[in-house]
Amino acid sequence: MLVLLPPSEGKAPSGDGAPLELGSLSLPGLAGARRAVLDEVVELCAADEDKAREVLGLSEGLRGEVAKNAGLRTAGARPAGEIYTGVLYDALGLATLDAAARERAARSLLVFSGLWGAVRVSDRIPSYRCSMGVKLPGLGALGAYWRTPMAAALPEAAGDGLVLDLRSSAYAAAWKPKGEVAERTASVRVLHAPTRKVVSHFNKATKGRIVRSLLTEGVAPEDPAGLVEALRDLGYVVEAAAPEKAGRPWTLDVLVTEVH
């Protein structure tokens, strides 16, 4: 099972560890694209703080993020699972998983990123600020930029098992499963049951809880139908229907009654 996650907007500090080694990151097929994005982000942030803030979509209060990006090559690096914070990652609680569940997380979780493309939670990265919605002056819109390298690297990462897609729309644009990979992909929406609407906070929190449940119980469904059964066994209310056409992913609606 491969679980696709969005990153968090806010991130924990880099810390005092050894700096980033691009060649050590998972999905080595993305190395060239990562280097190109890193080079442009670092150079932009080192050369012109105001322009960098505009390009990155940062408010005045986040001006310090520009200097942080300028120092990415020498900043300390930590496992990505410690860098990403926020509602989804708080609910997932990687640090509190037992050893077996942490091992499953290292194998199965893949976090999408405007800067790195995608990384595993065990990959060591520095704290940064660069969303998938950014349009760099040289490379252009990152969502579009990543599509070609992702199309080559992600099917191999997906293997022959279930792909559980929990990404937000901006990050989903960087890679859309096709063909037989799509047929074993399940995209999950979390809806407030009475209104059938997505509410951001509990959408993220519920997705974090779903992943934690699968990891702690050691559940690894082989296909979307198996995922539906597994989630129901774990106590979730799930509505799902197989896609009408071949080569399409499943969409699963998880219904939640309480907003928390």
Secondary structure, DSSP 8 states (H G I E B T S, - for coil): -EEEE---SSB----SS-B--GGGSS-GGGHHHHHHHHHHHHHHHHH-HHHHHHHHT--GGGTHHHHHHHTTTTSB-EEHHHHB-SHHHHHH-GGGS-HHHHHHHHHHEEEEETTTEEEETTSEE------TT-EETTTEEHHHHTHHHHHHHHHHHHTTS-EEE---HHHHTT----HHHHHTEEEEEEEETTTTB--HHHHHHHHHHHHHHHHHHT---SSHHHHHHHHHHTT-EEEEE--SSTT--EEEEEEESS--
